[in-house]
Amino acid sequence: MEEIFAGMIRTATPILLAALGGILCEKVGVFNIALEGLMLFGAFFGVYAVSLTGEPLMALLAALAVGAIGGLIYVILVELLKTDATIASIGMNTFALGLTTYLMKMVFGDEGSIRSANIVGFSKLEIPWLEKIPFIGKVLGGHTVLVYVSLLLVILMQIFIYKTRTGINLRAVGENPLAATSAGISVKRYRIISVVVAGMLCGLAGVHLSLGYVTMFTENMTGGRGFFSYTAVVFGQANPVIVMIASFVFGLSETLAYRFQQSGVPVPLVLTIPYVITVIALIIRNVRIKKTKRLIEGKVE
C-alpha cells in the first residue's frame, strides 16, 4: 500500500506543477490549455541541457527558461495580438510536439527516444527523521527535490492568492478586468507575468518527467498530462489545495494502471479514464462560463 501511495505522489508531481501554473492563468482570466506543449519543451530541453553539461541543475535552469519563453510567446499571442486562445493552445501544443520530435532527430540522431550515459537524473533526497515515521515515511520519503517543491508551492500559492494584496489584485483581474483597471491595476501586466510564471512551472513539470523518475526523453513524453493538469484546475475551481487532491487522483489512476498490467483488467481502458474526466471538466467549465455571463447580463431570474 505504501508503494502505491508513494507512486501516486511521484506520478502526480508533473501534473500538479503544471496545474499550479494553470491556476495562475485561470485566476487572471487567461484560457490556457497549452500546458501540454510547455511541459514537452521543459522535458526535452532539460534532457538536452543535462546531456551537454552533466549537471541536473542546468536542466532545471533550461526548463525554467524555455518554459518562460513559451509562456511569453503564448501570452503575446492571446493577450496582445488577440489570437483565439483555443487555437493558440492547439498551435503551441502541436508546435512543441513537432519541434521536439525534429530536434531529437537532428541533435541526437534518434527519432524515437533519447538515452545516454551522459543524461543524469535528479537524485532522491533521504530525510532520516521523516523515514522513521510509520507509513508516512515510506510514502513521502525518498523522492526528488521537485516532489517536495511542488507540495511546498501548493501552500505558498494558497497563501499568496488568498492572503496577500497582490493575490487579491490577481483575482480581481480575472473576475472583473474593468473594475481592476478602474482601481489602477494593470491587467496586461498581471496577465503577462502570470502566464510566464505558469510556463516556468510547466517547464519544471516537464523536466520532472524526463529526469525525475526516468532519465530519458521520448516522443510525446507528456502523454496528455498537460490536459490532466487543466482538468485538475477546473475540478478544483483553481483552489491550490483542491487542485492538489485532484492531481493526486490522476497520479493514483496512473499508478494503478501500471499495477493492472499484471492483472486481467484492460490497461487501455483504465488509461482512458483521465481523458473522459477531461472532456467532462471542459463541458462543466463552459456551462459555468455561460451561466456567469447570463448572471452578469441579468438574464437569470
N, C-alpha and C positions, 0 to 999 in steps of 0.2 A: 504493500500500500504506500509506503514512504517513497518508493521508486516512482510510482505513478504520479504522485503529487510533485515530486522534485522535477520530473519530466514535464509536468504541466507548467510549472513556473519557467523552466528553461525555454520551452517552445512558445510560451505566451509573451516572452520578453520583446521580440521584434514587433509583435502585434501591438503590444502596449506602448512601446516607444513611438511608433508611427501614430497610434491613436491619440497620444498626448499632443502631437503636432496637429492632428485633426481637430482636437478640442479648441486650440487657438484659432484655427481657421473658422470653425463654427461660431465661436464667440464674437468674432469681428464681422461675421456675415459674408464670408467668402466660401462658396461651394467648391470643395476640393476633393476629387477622387483620383487625383494624380499621385496619391501616396504610394501606390504600387510602383510607378516609374521612378520616383525619388528613392525608394528603397533599393531598387535594382541598381541605380547609379552608385549608391553607397556600397553595396555588396561587391560590385566589380572593381571600382577604383580603390576600395580598401585592400582587396587582394593584390591589385596591381602595385600599390604603394609598398606593401609588405614584401612583395617579390623583388622589388628593387633595393629596398633598404634592409630587410630582415628585421625591422622594428615594428611591432604591433602598434606602438604609439603613433607612428607615421600613418598607419592605416586609419586610425581614429581621426587624425587631423585631415586626411584626404577625404574621408567620408563626410566630415563636417563641412569641408569646403565645397565639395561637389553638391552636397545637399542644399547649402546656402545659395549656390549659383542656380541650381534647378528651381528652388523656391522663388528666387528673384525673377527668373525668366517667366515663371508661371504667373506671378502677381502682376508683372508688367503687361502680360497678355490680357489678363482678366480685368485688372483694375484700371490700368492706364489706357490700354488700347480697346477696352470694352469688348473683348472677344467672348463668345458664349463659353461659360465655364465648363459645361459638359464636353463641348468639342475640344476645348483646350486641354482638359484632363485626358481625354482619349488620345489626343495627339501626343501629349507628354509621355503617356504610358507606352504608346506604340513606338515613339522615338527612342525611348530608353531600351526597349527590347531589341530594336533593330541595331542601335549603336553598340550596345554591349556584345551582341552576337557578332557583329562585324569586327569589333576590336579584338575579340577572342581569337579570331582567325588571323588578323593582321599582326597582332602583337605576340601572341603565344603560339600561333600556327595550329590551333585546335578549335574545331567548330562545336564540340560538344561540352567539354568541361576543361577547367584549368586545375591541374595538380602539379605540385612541385615541392621538392625538399626545402626550397627557399621560403615557402609560404608558412609562416609561423603563426599559430593561433593564439588567442588570449589565454593566459594561464588562469587556472582556477584558484580562488582565494580560500585559504584554510583559516577558519576562525575558531580557535580552540574552545573558547567559552560557549560559543553557540552550538558546536557539535556535541557538547556534553548534555544538552537538553534533549530529553527523550522525544522522539518523533519529529519535533520542530527542527532539531539539529540536522537530521538526515534530509529533511525537506528543504531547508533554507541554506544549509552548508554546502561548500564545495562548488559554488557557481563562479562564473566570470564576473568581472567588475561591472559590466553593463547590466547584469541582472539586478545588482544592488542599486545601481544608479537609477534604473527605471522605477524601482519601488520608492526610492527617495524623492524622485521627481514628482510622483503622484502626490505626496504630502506637500511638497513645496508649491506645486501648481494649485492645489486645493486652497492653500493659504493665500497665494498670490491673487487668484481670481476673485475670491470672496472676502478677503480681509484687507486688501490694500487699495489705495486710491487709484493706482494705475490699473489694477484689475477691474475696478468699478468702471473706469473710463473705457476699458476694453470691451466690457459687456454692453456699455451704452452705445458704442459704435455699431455693434451688431444688432441691438434691439431697436434703436431709433437713431439712425445716422443724422437726420435733420436736427433733432434735438441736441445731439452731441456736437454738431457743428455750431449750433447757436450758443452752446456753452463754451465755445473756444477750443474744442477738442479737434485735432487734425485727424479726420477719418482715414485719409490716404496713408498718413504716416503710420498709424496703428495697424492698418491692414498690411502694409508692406513689411513692417518689422515682424508681425505675427506670422505671415506666410513664410518669410525667410527662416525664422526660428523653427517653424514646422518642418521645413525642408532639411534643416540640420538634424532634427530628431529622427526624421525618416532615414537620413544618411547613417545615423547610429544604428537604427533598426536593421538596415541592410548589412552593415559590416558585422553585426552580431550574427546574422545568418551565415555569412561566409567564413567568419573566423571565431565565432563564439562556441559553437558545438560541432563544427566541421572546419576543415582547413582547405577549402576549395571553392571554386565558383563554377556553377553550371548554368546553361542557357535557361532563361526564365526562372531563375532560382527562387524568386519570391513566391511563385505559385499561387497568386491570389491573396496573399497575406495583407496587402495594402487595402483590398476591398473588405477583408475581415476587420481591419482596423477602423475603417469608416463605419462599418456596421456596429462595432462596439461603441463608437461615438454616438450614433443615432439611438441605439438601445439605452445607453447610459445618459441620454439627454445632455451630453457634454459635461457631465459631472465627473471629475477625475477618479473619485473612489468607485463609483458605479461602473465607469468605463474600465477600470482595472478588473473588476469582477467579471465583466463581460469578456474581457481579453483572456482571463483565466478559463472561461468556459470554452473558448476556441482552442486554447492550449491543451485543455483536457481532452477535447474531441480528437485533436491531432495525436496526442499521446496514446489514447485508446485505440486509434486506428492502427498504429504500429503493433499494438498488442493483439489486435484482431487478425493480424496476418497469419497467425498460427492456429486460428480457430475456423469454424465453418461460416462465420459472418462475412459476407462480401465486403471487402475493404472499400472498393469504389463507391458502394452505396453509403458507407459511413462518411467518406470524404465529401459527398455531395451536400451533407447537412449544412456546413457553413455557408455554402453558396445559396442554398434555399433561404437561409436566415437573412443573407444579404439582400436578396430580392424583396423579402417581406419588409425589411427595415427601410428600403428605399420607398416602398409603397406607403408605409406609415409616415415617413418624412414628408412626402408630397401631400398627403392628406392633412397633416398638421399645418403645412405652409398655406394651403388653400383655406383652411378654417381660420387661420390667423388673419389672412387677407380679408376674409368676409367680415371678421370681427372689427377690423380697422375701418372698413368701409361702411359699417353699420348695417350690414345685410342680415346679421344674425339677430333674431328677436331675443 
